[in-house]
Amino acid sequence: MAIAKLTEEERTIALGDLQGWSLASDRDAIERTFTFADFVEAFGFMTRVALLAEKADHHPEWSNVYNRVEIALTTHDADGLSQRDIDMAKAIDALQ
Ligand SMILES: C[C@H](O)[C@H](O)[C@H]1CNC2=NC(N)=NC(=O)C2=N1
């Protein structure tokens, strides 16, 4: 299903609302790095994010090294940043 990319004004407002997320330098996505006490904590977080993603049918691009989880959110169906990414970022932050 087609979904609109955020306008410049919409993304400025959305990023102002989000703590710790920033625009990627190389593509139309937002990124945040989460750091935990250890791998078990990091992987537990990833499990909760995975359940959220399935429920929302909106999936992160991410990597994990030990206690660090790097997440990028972008909307493939929009070929860029959409409201779905902002909603997912807020839902992920609410897990913390
Ligand atoms: C068919 C399925 O609903 C789509 O491919 C969904 C799945 N998860 C998705 N995740 C993300 N990040 N962007 C999408 O456009 C997207 N589309």
The ligand as a MOL file (V3000), in Angstrom:
LIG
                    3D

  0  0  0     0  0            999 V3000
M  V30 BEGIN CTAB
M  V30 COUNTS 17 18 0 0 0
M  V30 BEGIN ATOM
M  V30 1 C 3.6180 -6.6720 2.6540 0
M  V30 2 C 3.9700 -5.9330 3.9120 0
M  V30 3 O 2.8050 -5.4210 4.5100 0
M  V30 4 C 4.8940 -4.7810 3.6220 0
M  V30 5 O 5.9930 -5.2300 2.8800 0
M  V30 6 C 5.3550 -4.0500 4.8750 0
M  V30 7 C 6.1490 -4.9210 5.8170 0
M  V30 8 N 7.0640 -4.1800 6.6600 0
M  V30 9 C 7.5480 -2.9910 6.2830 0
M  V30 10 N 8.5090 -2.3930 6.9790 0
M  V30 11 C 9.0390 -1.2360 6.5960 0
M  V30 12 N 10.0030 -0.6940 7.3250 0
M  V30 13 N 8.6120 -0.6170 5.4970 0
M  V30 14 C 7.6550 -1.1270 4.7350 0
M  V30 15 O 7.2920 -0.5130 3.7180 0
M  V30 16 C 7.0580 -2.3480 5.1190 0
M  V30 17 N 6.0880 -2.8950 4.4350 0
M  V30 END ATOM
M  V30 BEGIN BOND
M  V30 1 1 1 2
M  V30 2 1 2 3
M  V30 3 1 2 4
M  V30 4 1 4 5
M  V30 5 1 4 6
M  V30 6 1 6 7
M  V30 7 1 6 17
M  V30 8 1 7 8
M  V30 9 1 8 9
M  V30 10 2 9 10
M  V30 11 1 9 16
M  V30 12 1 10 11
M  V30 13 1 11 12
M  V30 14 2 11 13
M  V30 15 1 13 14
M  V30 16 2 14 15
M  V30 17 1 14 16
M  V30 18 2 16 17
M  V30 END BOND
M  V30 END CTAB
M  END
